[in-house]
Amino acid sequence: MLDVHECPIVLHFSVLEKRWSVRLIRLLYRKPRKFNELKRALKGITQSMLTSRLREFQKKGLVFRSVTSRHPLSVSYSLASSARTLFACWLD
């Protein structure tokens, strides 16, 4: 029997129903972005809301967080390949 929580369609809609999610995923679909790039592109989003959405997407395996060990540290976010597949139908 299919577990509803593992169903890609349920995951798809559970992500899309939340504010800022569609715009955030669309930005990450195009190319990896740094936190401040995302914040500037999503005019009106608070830092805490952006952090919350990114953490939620990380937990669901939709977004990867990469930290470079240069000085100063740089953190970038990119859409996971599974998320690219999941959202390709409406982003291409």
C-alpha positions as CSV (number, residue, x, y, z in Angstrom):
1,M,0.0,0.0,0.0
2,L,1.2,3.5,-0.9
3,D,2.2,5.7,2.0
4,V,0.6,9.1,1.5
5,H,3.5,10.8,3.0
6,E,5.9,9.3,0.5
7,C,3.7,10.0,-2.6
8,P,5.4,12.6,-4.9
9,I,2.1,14.2,-5.7
10,V,1.3,14.8,-2.1
11,L,4.8,16.2,-1.5
12,H,4.4,18.4,-4.6
13,F,1.2,20.0,-3.3
14,S,2.4,20.2,0.3
15,V,5.3,22.3,-0.8
16,L,3.4,24.5,-3.3
17,E,0.6,25.4,-0.9
18,K,3.0,27.5,1.3
19,R,3.7,31.1,0.7
20,W,6.9,31.9,-1.2
21,S,7.5,28.3,-2.1
22,V,6.7,28.6,-5.8
23,R,8.9,31.6,-6.3
24,L,11.7,30.1,-4.3
25,I,11.7,26.8,-6.2
26,R,11.5,28.7,-9.5
27,L,14.6,30.7,-8.6
28,L,16.5,27.5,-7.5
29,Y,15.4,25.7,-10.6
30,R,17.2,28.1,-12.8
31,K,20.6,27.9,-11.0
32,P,22.1,27.5,-7.5
33,R,21.9,30.7,-5.5
34,K,23.3,32.2,-2.3
35,F,21.1,33.1,0.6
36,N,21.3,36.9,0.0
37,E,20.6,36.5,-3.7
38,L,17.4,34.7,-2.9
39,K,16.5,37.3,-0.3
40,R,17.0,40.1,-2.8
41,A,15.1,38.3,-5.5
42,L,12.1,37.6,-3.2
43,K,11.2,41.1,-2.4
44,G,9.2,41.3,0.9
45,I,10.3,37.9,2.3
46,T,11.8,38.1,5.8
47,Q,15.1,36.5,6.6
48,S,13.4,34.1,9.1
49,M,10.8,33.0,6.5
50,L,13.4,32.3,3.9
51,T,15.5,30.4,6.4
52,S,12.4,28.4,7.4
53,R,11.4,27.5,3.8
54,L,15.0,26.5,2.9
55,R,15.2,24.3,6.0
56,E,11.9,22.7,5.3
57,F,13.0,22.0,1.7
58,Q,16.2,20.5,3.0
59,K,14.4,18.2,5.3
60,K,12.2,17.0,2.5
61,G,15.2,16.4,0.3
62,L,14.3,19.0,-2.3
63,V,17.2,21.4,-1.7
64,F,20.9,20.9,-1.1
65,R,22.9,23.3,1.0
66,S,26.5,23.7,0.0
67,V,29.1,25.5,2.2
68,T,32.5,26.4,0.7
69,S,35.4,26.5,3.0
70,R,36.9,29.7,1.7
71,H,37.2,32.8,3.7
72,P,34.6,34.2,4.0
73,L,32.4,31.2,4.1
74,S,29.9,31.0,1.3
75,V,26.6,29.1,1.5
76,S,24.6,28.3,-1.7
77,Y,21.4,26.4,-2.2
78,S,20.5,24.3,-5.2
79,L,17.5,22.2,-6.2
80,A,18.0,18.4,-5.8
81,S,17.7,16.3,-9.0
82,S,14.6,14.7,-7.5
83,A,13.0,18.1,-7.0
84,R,13.9,19.1,-10.6
85,T,12.1,16.0,-11.8
86,L,9.1,16.6,-9.5
87,F,8.6,20.3,-10.5
88,A,9.8,20.1,-14.2
89,C,6.2,19.8,-15.5
90,W,5.4,23.4,-14.5
91,L,8.8,25.0,-14.6
92,D,9.9,24.2,-18.1
